[in-house]
Amino acid sequence: MESKILDADTRKALLFLQADEINSHYMYQRLAETVGNEENSAVLRRIASEEKKHYGVWKNYTQKDVRPNQFKIALYYWISKLFGLTFGIKLMERGEEKAQEAYKKLSGNFREVDEILRDEEEHENELLDMLDEESLRYAGSVVLGLNDALVELTGALAGLTFAFQNTKVIALAGLITGISASFSMAASEYLSQKSDDDDRQSPIKSSIYTGIAYILTVTLLVLPYLLFKNFIVCLAFTILIAILIIALFNFYISVAKDYNFRQRFLEMSLISLGVAAFSFGVGVVIRNVFGVSI
């Protein structure tokens, strides 16, 4: 290895890259132990080995060991365990942008940079090829359940809130409406998938994903009416929960499937809140015109 005098900025950049490579090495190594598919596990182990080799390249220049960030390694490991390998790996890849920028700045100064960048590009392609999780294959069914529950139940609860103004009655009506609608939606999804020719999706699993997403959303939206007495406070919390569900789900999908988070979040939020506002007005009209009071 040729000797090279490093200025402060270059040395700092190389130490940053060393840290990134050693963290990636341990993260991929740990993920390889959790993957059930032996072929995918082998891919992860090989990538982990190459990341350590990259670490060694920069260590030869800095002559300094860099300790791995155990917190970061554990964080991505558990994110991958809880939310799926696809989400975990793609979230890690999003964090690689600073490393890519550092490599490009060093490109003219170190002959190894181009080779390492080629390796990183190959790693990304290999990782994308191996990602085919069931949860993402059925993302469309989850979207259907979430979207329908958010739009229909947020609107229904807003209307019921001003029609009844009694939190227990609103919660009961919301649960009955939501649970009934979840079974109806799951049945519709089953029949829809049954008529399709997509062999990668099971109609039964599609309906289960849709139904579970719907019921979970219903439960969260109705929860404030079971916890608080003031119906206005309950409605405010329900709308806040709806926005949080939309944000979290769209962040997950935007990372896992490379969608535009901002566009999808705004679209779902505007539709859900628009229906809620309309239903709110309907509830006021019904209460005043028909004199409904409980």
HELIX and SHEET records of a PDB file:
HELIX    1   1 ALA A    8  THR A   34  1                                  27    
HELIX    2   2 GLU A   38  THR A   62  1                                  25    
HELIX    3   3 GLN A   70  PHE A   83  1                                  14    
HELIX    4   4 LEU A   85  ARG A   94  1                                  10    
HELIX    5   5 GLU A   97  LEU A  106  1                                  10    
HELIX    6   6 GLU A  112  MET A  130  1                                  19    
HELIX    7   7 GLU A  134  ARG A  137  1                                   4    
HELIX    8   8 ALA A  139  PHE A  164  1                                  26    
HELIX    9   9 THR A  167  LYS A  194  1                                  28    
HELIX   10  10 PRO A  203  LEU A  227  1                                  25    
HELIX   11  11 PHE A  231  LYS A  257  1                                  27    
HELIX   12  12 PHE A  261  PHE A  290  1                                  30    
END                                                                             
